[in-house]
């Protein structure tokens, strides 16, 4: 593998992890009718995925002898975009659960 392929795979993995985290959070938010629970699930899963991806990226970039500056720039760019992603996810979950508060059925018995 060359340097550009490792960097491209890093970005692809980050995008896939963002999509999976968003879906997990959305499902939790809609099922529980609470956007905060969905947001917390997205926050935790995106953090776990980020740690796993950065760990892989560290090993893969050292195998192809990638320089320090491109590695730092790629990781810092993802860390800078993460709060924006989480903010957008929070608004999506809030909008998706807005009208569901009274629709959850309670079973008594």
N, C-alpha and C positions, 0 to 999 in steps of 0.2 A: 504494500500500500504506500501511496505517496502522501505528502503533506496535505495537499488540497483535498484528497479523498477523505482523509481523517477529519478535516475541518468541516467538510460537507456532511459527513455522517453525524458529526456532533450536532449540527444545526437540524438535521432531519430527526434525530432522536429527541431533541428538545421540542420540536413541533409535535411529534407524536405523543410525547409525555404531556404536553400542554392540552392536547385534545382529549387524552384519556382522563386527565385530572378534571377537566371541565365536564365531561360526561358523568364521571363519578359524583362530582358535586351537584350537578343538575338533578340526577336521579335521587340523591339523598334529599335535596331541597324540595323536590316535588312530592316525594313519598311522605316526608315528614311535615310538609307544609310550613317549613321553617327555613328561611333563607340563610340564617346564621349557621345552622348545622351543615348545610351544603357548602357554605363558604369555608368553614373549618375543615371539612373533608378535602376540599380543593387545596387549601393552604397546606395541609399535612402531606397529601399525596404529591403535590408539586415539589415540596421540599425534599421528600424521599427520592423522587425521580431525579431531581437536580443533583443530589448527592451521588446517586448511582451513576448518572451520566458523566459527571465531572470526574469521578473515580475512573471510569472506563477511558475517558478522554485523556487523563493523565498518563495512563499506561500506554494507550495507543500512540500518543504524541511522543512519548519517550522512545518507543520502538522505531519511529521514523525520524527521530532526531529533529523534532520541530523546535524552533527557537522559543525563547521565553516570552518575548513581546507578543507574538500572535496568540499564544496560549492565554496569556493574561487578558488581552483585548477581547477574545472570544468569550471567556468566562465572565469577565466584568460586564460585557454587553448583555449577556443573559441575566445576570444578577440585577442590572439596572432596569431591564424590561419586566422582570418578575412582579414588582409592585404594581405596575400599570396593568398587567394581565390580571392580577388578583382583584384590583379595583373594578375592572370591567366585569369580571366574573361575579363579583358581589352585586353589581347593579343588574346583571342578567338574572341572578337568582331572586333578587328582591322583586323584580318585575314579574317573574314567572310564578311566584308564590303570593302575589298581592291579593288576588281574588279568591284564594283557596282557604282562607282561615276558617270560614264557617261551613265548608263543605265536607270536612272530615267527619265520618260517622262514628258514633260511639255506641258500643254494644254493652248493654246492661243485662244482667241476667241472673 
